[in-house]
Amino acid sequence: MAQMRCRVLEKGSNEPVIGATIMVEGGKAIIAVTDQDGFFCLSDGFNKIVRISYIGYKPLVVRPRKDAVYHLQTNLSKLQEIVVTAQEGHGLSSASTISRQAMEHLQPSSFADLMELLPGGRANDPHLNVPNTISLREAGISSSQYNTSSLGTRFVIDGAPVSANGNMQYLSGALDRTSGKRNFANAGIDMRSLSTDDIQEVTIVRGIPSVEYGDLTSGLVKVKRRKGGNDIAARFKADMDTKLFYLSKAIEWKPSKLSLNLSADYLDNKAEPRNLLETYKRITLSARLNKQWHTQRMNYVAMVNLDYGGSFDDDKVDPQFNHGGADKYKSAYNRYATSIALDMSSNMEHSLFRNLSLSASFSYEKNVLERTRMVQLDGDTPAAMTMADGESDAVLISPYTYTATHTVDGRPISLYLKSNASFSMPIAGVSNSLLVGADYQMDRNMGKGQIYDRLHPVYTGTSYRPRKYSDLPASQMLAAYIEERMSMGIGSNKLDLEAGLRAETMLGIDKHYAIHGKVNLDPRVNIGWTFPSFNLGKERMTIALTGGIGWHSMFPTIDLLYPELAYMDIVELNYYHPNPAYRRMYLQTYVINPTNPELKAARNVKWEIKGDVDWAGNRLTMTYFVEDMTSGFRSMSVYAPYQYKEFDASGVNADALTAKPDVSALPYTLRNVLRAYEHTSNGSRTYKRGIEWMLSTMRFPIVNTRLTITGAWFKTEYHNSLPIMYKPVKMIGGRPLERVGIYKDDEGYIREMVNTNFTFDTAIPKLKLGISLSFQCVWRTAEQSMVKDNMPLQYMDDNGVVHPFTENDAHDIYLQHLVRSYAAGMFDRQTIPFYMDVNLKATKKLFKDKLMVALFVNKLWDAHPDYTRSDFIIRRYVTPYFGLEMNIRL
């Protein structure tokens, strides 16, 4: 049947209005819904007057004509359109959209500052001396055992993902806080390195994303950077710890539909302004070229991006406090990236084909980490020299005091290819789109890896040796996906459906891995139901319900798949003689491959349900969600027996020695010792539950003030999902206890938080002044350790044999020590009562909007009352944090 096709666009931006409903004027049934490109179809010859409507826009009454384009105008005034907070998306999945306008008012230094705008977020003083990883929908815990949540949040910038699969910048054997607090390998993206000044819009999907996006478990961050324009922009910001400079130039040739955007960003941070020895610096450079052209049949959009990002972390110790020695940490991340994309959309009315997108991106990083430290030994210490199994003489480190340097050279490369096509069947009354696509990602690290002098290591007594990262295989992932998006009217109601399936597999993996040939299937479904609008007072109210469920998978990183070898050095003889030439330390070395071939992809199951009410410019949304990830990545101890000789040197006549003692002539006893090495397993469970809410009012007349209320209740459980092994430190009869218990529970934590932010933002157009006052209330935070089983399920003896643990074993002279005891009150719930901070932000435009001056003061006023815990009074205090910036646009 011949059909008539029309299009609906937003007035001003000419962006398609997706999901607008078309009803016969005076009728009650929805006869059509606009698709992803804003089109709707009616039967040819249709000659009735229709009403085109969409939430937030003024209804448009027209008589449809073939190939007509209609423009919907927002029903908000320009004053209403000023939004300085994140907005909840109208899509089927829970998502927050942060506009350029909101970012200018927030005055961020890095992407981490934007987290304040999410439900449950609140302002925090920037801590740029440590990595800033993302946390979505969780109360949070400071443990690397649950880094899968941040690792599993996918960052996509202009369609190109930022991969952390090749990041292996950590110091083997690091024992000090200086190095450990800066390690974010296998923890995701460091948000400090992401500048916000080029960003036009950010969408953070907290719920179930489209199957188009994979290699994630927790969420999706989509960044859209600015394109076009003909201006020069500059930003200068200074706060208590940071100075930031930004400069950009936009060039647009409108007749040619060609644009070029150039920008540069520099940030200098000192964790303590009076301490010049601990600093963080960031440099960002970007060039983005965009081109559009049209033919009678097709529209084309092409993009080429070139980017550089530098992130530099330095920490030094004043030589006066280090006996004149050098003690410093230096980390330099240099990322070079390019991406290209071509988008083709059809102009043909009756064509099933609607769109084809092709994209490719490549990044190369040159990362160098250096740790220099003065080492002072108390006595003879063996150097980690042996690289093979067997017995050997230890090489002792000399001298006892020296300055050592440990370097980590990483060169991650990442290649990403993606292609997808969308098709639409023109059906009267139904908007439908079928998305089909595939993507490929390759990551590899070409660096020299861990480099240090084994005779003079920074960290002594470790079981590590140098290794080259370039010897490791590449990580390759291939995925295909299909998704149907449909909207249709059912009477006066509207049904929206998004259902898809993503299939992912890892290529080039050795067949002894469990993930070899394994295809992960991730089905995801989102559904929405919009009820008929009705009058409440003089305005119409619209109520919608949405919900979804989805599976999300993420394969292990290169470092998790190919961990460095562990070396077990057991001292068999340690003979000391006043004459250094006669001293002898003899070792038994075991080389252990800690690779876990059973390691699988981490999988997270999410479901959520959301209510959305819109009335007279006021909007309320509430979302209840549950997430259960039982297979997060976790480092676990694996115990096994290792045999060695315990030489008896008591018969050696020290006065008669003319050389080192001959071990072949010494008596010995064979011993078994239970030692552990670390390997990665799917042994972490993160169970999230919560409620998110957002209320945004219209601007109240006269005072021009809007109230936005956002908040969340998060309850998160963190614990191990696989049995663990634990060896008590106990001496019996002068010898260590060689028994290992295997327990169901190792650790379990419950974290809970309830907060609400009340933001009053006022716009004064005559003064070109915008002010917001935010009351950020944390009603309660709570933490609790989950009850653990004190009895092991099994135990391992010194021969490595595993036995069941019985009630009688609890009274055995040896096995009784495997029964764990816990202090009274260890599992009690601890709460922190209410506290509140008041934050102020203000922006003022001058000289015909060419100059904007902005300031912020966090914790301008606060309420942190004292509270009692365990008969102690806990006193809380905070320090205000403030800054000022100028934005110039010419």
VOTORZA-652896 format. One record per residue (C-alpha): residue in one letter; z, y, x. Coordinates in steps of 0.25 Angstrom, whole numbers, padded with zeros to 4 digits, always signed. Layout:
BEGIN
AZYX/...
end
This chain:
BEGIN
M+0000+0000+0000/A-0004+0014+0005/Q+0008+0022+0009/M+0012+0037+0011/R+0020+0040+0023/C+0028+0052+0026/R+0037+0057+0037/V+0051+0064+0037/L+0055+0072+0049/E+0067+0081+0052/K+0064+0096+0051/G+0064+0102+0064/S+0065+0090+0073/N+0054+0082+0067/E+0062+0070+0069/P+0060+0058+0059/V+0070+0057+0048/I+0073+0042+0048/G+0079+0036+0035/A+0076+0048+0026/T+0075+0043+0011/I+0064+0046+0001/M+0067+0046-0014/V+0059+0050-0026/E+0064+0064-0030/G+0074+0061-0042/G+0074+0046-0039/K+0085+0037-0033/A+0078+0027-0025/I+0074+0028-0010/I+0059+0026-0009/A+0057+0028+0006/V+0065+0030+0019/T+0059+0036+0032/D+0058+0027+0044/Q+0061+0029+0059/D+0049+0039+0060/G+0053+0047+0047/F+0041+0041+0039/F+0042+0035+0025/C+0032+0029+0016/L+0029+0030+0001/S+0018+0023-0007/D+0004+0030-0006/G+0003+0039-0018/F+0017+0042-0020/N+0018+0055-0027/K+0033+0058-0030/I+0043+0068-0025/V+0053+0062-0015/R+0066+0067-0009/I+0067+0064+0007/S+0082+0064+0011/Y+0090+0060+0023/I+0105+0063+0026/G+0107+0076+0032/Y+0093+0082+0028/K+0089+0090+0016/P+0081+0082+0006/L+0066+0084+0005/V+0059+0083-0008/V+0044+0081-0006/R+0031+0074-0012/P+0027+0065-0001/R+0013+0066+0005/K+0006+0056+0014/D+0010+0059+0029/A+0019+0070+0025/V+0030+0074+0035/Y+0043+0079+0029/H+0054+0087+0036/L+0069+0085+0032/Q+0078+0096+0035/T+0093+0094+0039/N+0102+0099+0028/L+0111+0105+0038/S+0111+0120+0042/K+0109+0123+0057/L+0124+0125+0058/Q+0126+0111+0052/E+0117+0105+0062/I+0126+0110+0074/V+0132+0096+0078/V+0142+0095+0090/T+0147+0081+0087/A+0140+0068+0087/Q+0133+0064+0075/E+0133+0050+0068/G+0119+0045+0067/H+0113+0042+0053/G+0108+0028+0059/L+0112+0015+0055/S+0121+0013+0068/S+0133+0021+0072/A+0128+0031+0082/S+0132+0045+0086/T+0121+0056+0090/I+0125+0067+0099/S+0116+0079+0099/R+0113+0089+0110/Q+0120+0099+0102/A+0133+0091+0102/M+0132+0088+0117/E+0131+0103+0119/H+0144+0106+0112/L+0151+0094+0118/Q+0147+0099+0132/P+0147+0085+0139/S+0146+0082+0154/S+0141+0068+0153/F+0138+0058+0142/A+0152+0053+0142/D+0156+0066+0135/L+0148+0063+0123/M+0157+0051+0119/E+0166+0061+0113/L+0157+0063+0101/L+0157+0048+0097/P+0166+0043+0086/G+0179+0040+0093/G+0175+0049+0105/R+0184+0060+0110/A+0183+0070+0121/N+0187+0066+0135/D+0188+0074+0148/P+0176+0069+0157/H+0180+0059+0168/L+0167+0060+0176/N+0174+0053+0189/V+0173+0040+0182/P+0161+0033+0175/N+0160+0036+0160/T+0156+0024+0152/I+0154+0024+0137/S+0163+0018+0126/L+0158+0017+0112/R+0167+0013+0100/E+0179+0008+0108/A+0193+0013+0111/G+0190+0010+0126/I+0197+0002+0137/S+0197+0004+0152/S+0193-0009+0157/S+0180-0013+0163/Q+0181-0027+0156/Y+0175-0020+0144/N+0164-0012+0150/T+0153-0019+0142/S+0155-0008+0131/S+0151+0003+0139/L+0140-0006+0147/G+0135-0009+0133/T+0132+0005+0129/R+0117+0008+0131/F+0113+0022+0135/V+0098+0025+0132/I+0092+0039+0137/D+0079+0043+0131/G+0076+0028+0128/A+0080+0023+0142/P+0092+0015+0144/V+0102+0018+0155/S+0106+0005+0161/A+0118+0001+0169/N+0115-0014+0171/G+0112-0011+0186/N+0125-0003+0189/M+0133-0010+0199/Q+0140+0002+0206/Y+0154-0004+0208/L+0162-0007+0221/S+0164-0021+0223/G+0179-0024+0225/A+0183-0009+0221/L+0198-0009+0220/D+0201+0006+0219/R+0201+0015+0207/T+0191+0025+0213/S+0180+0015+0213/G+0184+0007+0200/K+0185+0019+0191/R+0170+0022+0194/N+0164+0009+0192/F+0155+0008+0179/A+0146-0004+0183/N+0145-0013+0171/A+0151-0002+0162/G+0138+0005+0157/I+0133+0019+0159/D+0141+0030+0166/M+0140+0042+0156/R+0144+0052+0166/S+0130+0050+0172/L+0123+0054+0158/S+0121+0069+0157/T+0120+0075+0142/D+0113+0087+0145/D+0099+0082+0142/I+0103+0074+0130/Q+0097+0078+0117/E+0104+0067+0108/V+0113+0055+0110/T+0115+0044+0101/I+0126+0034+0103/V+0125+0022+0095/R+0138+0016+0093/G+0134+0005+0082/I+0122-0004+0082/P+0110+0001+0089/S+0096-0003+0087/V+0091-0016+0094/E+0082-0007+0102/Y+0094-0005+0111/G+0100-0017+0119/D+0108-0020+0131/L+0121-0014+0124/T+0133-0018+0117/S+0141-0006+0113/G+0132+0006+0110/L+0119+0014+0113/V+0118+0028+0118/K+0104+0035+0116/V+0102+0048+0123/K+0090+0057+0119/R+0087+0068+0129/R+0081+0081+0127/K+0066+0082+0126/G+0057+0095+0125/G+0061+0109+0125/N+0057+0121+0134/D+0070+0126+0139/I+0079+0127+0151/A+0094+0122+0149/A+0106+0122+0158/R+0120+0118+0156/F+0132+0121+0165/K+0145+0115+0162/A+0159+0115+0168/D+0172+0109+0164/M+0185+0105+0171/D+0178+0094+0179/T+0163+0095+0178/K+0152+0104+0181/L+0138+0102+0175/F+0125+0108+0176/Y+0112+0105+0168/L+0098+0111+0169/S+0086+0107+0161/K+0072+0112+0158/A+0063+0107+0146/I+0048+0109+0146/E+0040+0106+0133/W+0025+0108+0132/K+0024+0107+0117/P+0009+0107+0115/S+0009+0095+0124/K+0021+0089+0118/L+0027+0087+0132/S+0041+0090+0137/L+0049+0089+0150/N+0064+0090+0151/L+0070+0092+0165/S+0085+0092+0167/A+0096+0091+0178/D+0111+0089+0176/Y+0122+0090+0187/L+0137+0087+0184/D+0149+0088+0194/N+0162+0083+0190/K+0176+0082+0197/A+0186+0073+0191/E+0197+0083+0195/P+0191+0097+0199/R+0201+0098+0210/N+0197+0085+0216/L+0183+0087+0223/L+0183+0073+0228/E+0180+0066+0215/T+0167+0070+0209/Y+0156+0066+0199/K+0142+0072+0199/R+0130+0069+0190/I+0116+0074+0192/T+0105+0071+0181/L+0090+0075+0182/S+0080+0072+0170/A+0065+0074+0167/R+0060+0070+0154/L+0045+0071+0150/N+0041+0069+0135/K+0027+0069+0129/Q+0022+0067+0115/W+0008+0066+0110/H+0001+0061+0097/T-0011+0055+0092/Q-0016+0052+0078/R-0010+0038+0079/M+0002+0039+0088/N+0013+0048+0093/Y+0017+0047+0107/V+0030+0051+0115/A+0032+0049+0130/M+0044+0051+0138/V+0046+0051+0153/N+0060+0053+0159/L+0065+0054+0173/D+0080+0055+0176/Y+0090+0055+0187/G+0105+0054+0186/G+0115+0055+0197/S+0130+0052+0196/F+0139+0054+0208/D+0154+0050+0208/D+0162+0053+0220/D+0177+0051+0223/K+0184+0054+0236/V+0198+0054+0241/D+0204+0065+0249/P+0204+0061+0264/Q+0218+0067+0265/F+0223+0056+0255/N+0215+0045+0262/H+0220+0046+0276/G+0207+0053+0280/G+0198+0041+0275/A+0186+0042+0266/D+0189+0037+0252/K+0178+0040+0242/Y+0169+0035+0231/K+0155+0039+0228/S+0145+0035+0218/A+0131+0040+0216/Y+0123+0035+0204/N+0108+0040+0204/R+0099+0036+0193/Y+0084+0038+0192/A+0078+0035+0179/T+0064+0036+0172/S+0060+0032+0158/I+0047+0033+0150/A+0044+0031+0135/L+0033+0031+0126/D+0034+0032+0111/M+0022+0029+0102/S+0023+0031+0086/S+0012+0029+0076/N+0006+0039+0067/M-0001+0029+0059/E+0004+0029+0044/H+0002+0014+0041/S+0004+0009+0055/L+0016-0002+0056/F+0018+0003+0071/R+0027+0015+0072/N+0032+0017+0086/L+0031+0011+0100/S+0040+0015+0111/L+0039+0011+0126/S+0049+0015+0136/A+0053+0012+0151/S+0064+0017+0160/F+0068+0015+0174/S+0081+0019+0182/Y+0085+0018+0196/E+0099+0021+0201/K+0103+0023+0215/N+0118+0021+0215/V+0128+0022+0227/L+0143+0020+0226/E+0151+0022+0239/R+0166+0019+0240/T+0172+0024+0254/R+0187+0020+0256/M+0197+0019+0267/V+0203+0005+0268/Q+0216+0002+0274/L+0219-0013+0276/D+0233-0019+0277/G+0229-0031+0285/D+0218-0041+0289/T+0208-0041+0277/P+0196-0049+0277/A+0182-0043+0275/A+0173-0049+0264/M+0163-0055+0273/T+0160-0069+0269/M+0148-0070+0260/A+0148-0086+0258/D+0157-0097+0253/G+0166-0103+0264/E+0177-0101+0275/S+0176-0090+0285/D+0184-0081+0294/A+0187-0067+0287/V+0183-0055+0294/L+0194-0045+0294/I+0192-0030+0291/S+0195-0021+0302/P+0201-0011+0304/Y+0211-0010+0293/T+0208+0004+0290/Y+0193+0009+0288/T+0184+0017+0278/A+0174+0008+0270/T+0163+0011+0261/H+0158+0003+0250/T+0144+0006+0244/V+0137+0001+0231/D+0122+0004+0231/G+0116+0002+0217/R+0102+0004+0213/P+0100+0000+0198/I+0087+0000+0192/S+0084-0001+0177/L+0071-0003+0170/Y+0069-0002+0155/L+0057-0005+0146/K+0057-0004+0131/S+0046-0005+0120/N+0048-0005+0105/A+0039-0003+0093/S+0042+0001+0079/F+0034-0003+0066/S+0036+0001+0052/M+0030-0005+0039/P+0027+0006+0029/I+0034+0002+0017/A+0037+0012+0006/G+0052+0015+0004/V+0056+0008+0017/S+0057+0013+0031/N+0056+0002+0041/S+0054+0001+0056/L+0053-0012+0065/L+0057-0009+0079/V+0052-0020+0090/G+0054-0018+0105/A+0058-0024+0118/D+0065-0018+0131/Y+0067-0023+0145/Q+0078-0018+0155/M+0079-0022+0170/D+0091-0018+0179/R+0093-0021+0193/N+0101-0015+0205/M+0093-0013+0218/G+0105-0008+0226/K+0112-0013+0238/G+0125-0015+0231/Q+0138-0016+0237/I+0138-0012+0252/Y+0150-0011+0261/D+0155-0016+0274/R+0162-0029+0272/L+0170-0027+0284/H+0176-0014+0279/P+0176-0015+0264/V+0181-0004+0255/Y+0188-0014+0246/T+0194-0026+0254/G+0199-0039+0249/T+0187-0040+0239/S+0179-0052+0235/Y+0165-0044+0236/R+0154-0043+0245/P+0142-0034+0246/R+0130-0037+0238/K+0116-0031+0235/Y+0113-0027+0221/S+0098-0028+0223/D+0100-0043+0225/L+0104-0045+0210/P+0093-0048+0199/A+0089-0038+0189/S+0094-0037+0175/Q+0083-0039+0165/M+0084-0038+0150/L+0073-0039+0139/A+0075-0036+0124/A+0067-0036+0112/Y+0071-0031+0098/I+0066-0029+0084/E+0073-0020+0073/E+0070-0016+0059/R+0074-0003+0054/M+0072-0001+0039/S+0077+0009+0028/M+0074+0008+0013/G+0079+0013+0000/I+0086+0004-0009/G+0087+0012-0022/S+0094+0025-0018/N+0100+0018-0006/K+0094+0018+0008/L+0095+0005+0017/D+0093+0006+0032/L+0092-0006+0041/E+0091-0008+0056/A+0090-0023+0060/G+0086-0028+0074/L+0087-0039+0084/R+0087-0037+0099/A+0085-0048+0109/E+0089-0047+0123/T+0088-0056+0135/M+0090-0055+0150/L+0078-0058+0159/G+0078-0063+0174/I+0092-0069+0173/D+0095-0082+0180/K+0095-0094+0171/H+0110-0097+0174/Y+0114-0085+0167/A+0118-0087+0152/I+0110-0075+0148/H+0097-0081+0154/G+0087-0082+0143/K+0098-0077+0133/V+0093-0068+0122/N+0103-0059+0115/L+0100-0056+0101/D+0106-0043+0096/P+0104-0041+0081/R+0108-0028+0075/V+0108-0023+0061/N+0111-0009+0055/I+0110-0006+0040/G+0113+0006+0032/W+0114+0010+0017/T+0113+0024+0012/F+0118+0026-0002/P+0111+0036-0012/S+0116+0050-0009/F+0124+0057-0020/N+0129+0071-0023/L+0143+0074-0019/G+0146+0088-0023/K+0133+0096-0020/E+0129+0087-0008/R+0124+0073-0007/M+0132+0062+0000/T+0125+0051+0007/I+0133+0038+0011/A+0127+0027+0020/L+0133+0014+0026/T+0128+0008+0038/G+0132-0004+0046/G+0127-0013+0057/I+0129-0025+0066/G+0123-0028+0079/W+0124-0037+0092/H+0122-0030+0105/S+0120-0037+0119/M+0121-0032+0133/F+0117-0041+0145/P+0126-0040+0158/T+0123-0030+0169/I+0117-0035+0183/D+0131-0034+0189/L+0137-0043+0178/L+0126-0053+0180/Y+0126-0053+0195/P+0140-0050+0200/E+0143-0050+0215/L+0148-0062+0221/A+0163-0064+0223/Y+0169-0069+0236/M+0182-0076+0236/D+0189-0075+0250/I+0201-0084+0251/V+0209-0083+0264/E+0212-0097+0270/L+0218-0092+0283/N+0224-0078+0286/Y+0230-0080+0300/Y+0236-0067+0306/H+0238-0065+0321/P+0243-0053+0329/N+0230-0054+0337/P+0219-0051+0328/A+0209-0060+0335/Y+0218-0072+0330/R+0218-0068+0316/R+0210-0076+0306/M+0207-0075+0291/Y+0199-0087+0285/L+0193-0086+0272/Q+0187-0095+0261/T+0176-0088+0254/Y+0170-0091+0240/V+0158-0084+0235/I+0158-0083+0220/N+0147-0079+0211/P+0154-0073+0199/T+0141-0072+0190/N+0144-0077+0176/P+0131-0084+0171/E+0137-0084+0157/L+0138-0069+0156/K+0130-0065+0144/A+0127-0052+0137/A+0138-0044+0131/R+0136-0043+0115/N+0143-0034+0105/V+0142-0036+0090/K+0144-0023+0082/W+0145-0020+0068/E+0148-0007+0060/I+0147+0000+0047/K+0146+0015+0044/G+0148+0024+0033/D+0140+0037+0032/V+0143+0048+0022/D+0135+0061+0022/W+0138+0073+0013/A+0134+0088+0013/G+0133+0088+0028/N+0146+0080+0030/R+0145+0066+0036/L+0155+0055+0038/T+0153+0041+0045/M+0162+0030+0047/T+0159+0018+0055/Y+0166+0005+0057/F+0162-0004+0069/V+0165-0017+0076/E+0160-0022+0089/D+0163-0035+0096/M+0158-0038+0110/T+0164-0051+0115/S+0156-0053+0127/G+0158-0040+0135/F+0157-0041+0151/R+0170-0044+0158/S+0174-0047+0172/M+0183-0060+0172/S+0190-0068+0182/V+0185-0082+0185/Y+0195-0091+0193/A+0191-0103+0201/P+0198-0111+0212/Y+0194-0109+0226/Q+0198-0118+0238/Y+0202-0113+0251/K+0210-0118+0263/E+0224-0112+0266/F+0225-0113+0281/D+0239-0115+0287/A+0240-0107+0300/S+0255-0108+0302/G+0253-0118+0313/V+0244-0108+0321/N+0251-0104+0334/A+0248-0089+0334/D+0252-0088+0349/A+0243-0099+0354/L+0230-0093+0347/T+0218-0089+0355/A+0209-0088+0343/K+0210-0087+0328/P+0216-0099+0321/D+0206-0111+0319/V+0205-0114+0304/S+0200-0128+0307/A+0213-0131+0314/L+0222-0126+0303/P+0228-0134+0292/Y+0225-0129+0278/T+0227-0132+0263/L+0216-0132+0253/R+0220-0122+0241/N+0214-0118+0228/V+0215-0104+0223/L+0210-0099+0210/R+0203-0086+0212/A+0195-0077+0203/Y+0182-0070+0203/E+0176-0060+0193/H+0164-0063+0184/T+0159-0056+0172/S+0159-0063+0158/N+0157-0059+0144/G+0172-0059+0142/S+0175-0045+0136/R+0177-0042+0121/T+0176-0028+0115/Y+0179-0028+0101/K+0177-0014+0094/R+0181-0009+0080/G+0182+0005+0075/I+0178+0016+0065/E+0170+0028+0068/W+0170+0040+0059/M+0163+0054+0059/L+0164+0065+0049/S+0155+0077+0051/T+0156+0089+0041/M+0147+0100+0037/R+0150+0113+0043/F+0160+0120+0035/P+0155+0134+0030/I+0159+0147+0036/V+0166+0140+0048/N+0154+0132+0052/T+0163+0121+0056/R+0160+0106+0055/L+0170+0095+0056/T+0166+0082+0063/I+0176+0071+0063/T+0174+0059+0072/G+0182+0047+0076/A+0184+0032+0077/W+0194+0021+0077/F+0191+0011+0089/K+0198-0002+0091/T+0193-0010+0103/E+0198-0023+0108/Y+0195-0027+0122/H+0198-0041+0127/N+0192-0053+0134/S+0183-0063+0126/L+0183-0074+0137/P+0195-0082+0143/I+0200-0076+0156/M+0206-0082+0169/Y+0219-0076+0174/K+0227-0081+0187/P+0242-0076+0187/V+0247-0071+0201/K+0259-0081+0203/M+0265-0088+0215/I+0271-0102+0214/G+0277-0109+0226/G+0271-0098+0235/R+0257-0100+0230/P+0249-0093+0220/L+0247-0099+0206/E+0233-0105+0206/R+0231-0106+0191/V+0222-0098+0182/G+0224-0096+0167/I+0213-0094+0157/Y+0216-0085+0146/K+0210-0081+0133/D+0215-0067+0134/D+0215-0058+0146/E+0215-0044+0141/G+0214-0038+0127/Y+0215-0023+0123/I+0214-0016+0110/R+0211-0001+0110/E+0211+0008+0098/M+0208+0022+0096/V+0207+0031+0084/N+0202+0046+0085/T+0195+0057+0077/N+0189+0070+0082/F+0188+0082+0073/T+0178+0091+0078/F+0176+0105+0071/D+0163+0112+0076/T+0160+0126+0072/A+0146+0133+0074/I+0146+0148+0073/P+0131+0151+0073/K+0133+0167+0074/L+0140+0165+0087/K+0132+0153+0092/L+0146+0146+0094/G+0150+0132+0092/I+0164+0127+0093/S+0170+0113+0091/L+0184+0109+0090/S+0187+0094+0091/F+0201+0088+0088/Q+0200+0074+0094/C+0211+0065+0089/V+0215+0052+0094/W+0223+0046+0083/R+0227+0033+0091/T+0224+0025+0103/A+0230+0011+0105/E+0229+0000+0115/Q+0234-0014+0115/S+0233-0026+0123/M+0229-0038+0115/V+0238-0050+0116/K+0234-0061+0126/D+0236-0075+0127/N+0247-0078+0137/M+0243-0093+0138/P+0230-0097+0145/L+0220-0106+0138/Q+0217-0113+0151/Y+0221-0113+0166/M+0214-0116+0179/D+0221-0124+0190/D+0219-0121+0205/N+0207-0132+0205/G+0200-0124+0195/V+0202-0134+0183/V+0205-0127+0170/H+0215-0133+0161/P+0220-0130+0147/F+0233-0122+0147/T+0244-0129+0138/E+0258-0125+0133/N+0264-0134+0144/D+0256-0127+0155/A+0264-0114+0151/H+0277-0121+0158/D+0269-0126+0170/I+0275-0121+0183/Y+0261-0115+0187/L+0254-0113+0173/Q+0265-0106+0167/H+0261-0093+0175/L+0248-0093+0167/V+0255-0089+0154/R+0254-0074+0154/S+0266-0066+0149/Y+0264-0051+0144/A+0274-0040+0144/A+0280-0036+0131/G+0272-0025+0124/M+0260-0028+0131/F+0252-0031+0119/D+0258-0019+0111/R+0249-0009+0105/Q+0250+0005+0112/T+0245+0017+0104/I+0243+0032+0108/P+0245+0042+0097/F+0237+0053+0092/Y+0232+0064+0101/M+0221+0075+0100/D+0213+0084+0108/V+0206+0097+0103/N+0193+0100+0110/L+0185+0113+0109/K+0170+0115+0112/A+0162+0128+0110/T+0147+0132+0112/K+0142+0146+0112/K+0127+0150+0112/L+0122+0163+0119/F+0110+0170+0122/K+0101+0165+0111/D+0106+0151+0113/K+0102+0150+0127/L+0116+0149+0132/M+0127+0140+0127/V+0141+0141+0132/A+0150+0129+0129/L+0165+0125+0132/F+0174+0114+0128/V+0188+0111+0129/N+0194+0097+0127/K+0208+0096+0124/L+0209+0110+0120/W+0222+0106+0113/D+0228+0092+0112/A+0238+0084+0105/H+0243+0073+0113/P+0258+0070+0108/D+0267+0061+0117/Y+0270+0047+0112/T+0279+0036+0116/R+0276+0022+0122/S+0286+0012+0127/D+0297+0022+0127/F+0289+0032+0135/I+0284+0045+0131/I+0269+0047+0134/R+0265+0062+0136/R+0250+0065+0134/Y+0243+0078+0139/V+0229+0082+0141/T+0221+0093+0148/P+0210+0101+0142/Y+0196+0099+0148/F+0186+0110+0146/G+0172+0115+0151/L+0162+0126+0149/E+0147+0125+0149/M+0134+0134+0147/N+0121+0129+0142/I+0108+0137+0144/R+0095+0135+0137/L+0083+0144+0140/
end
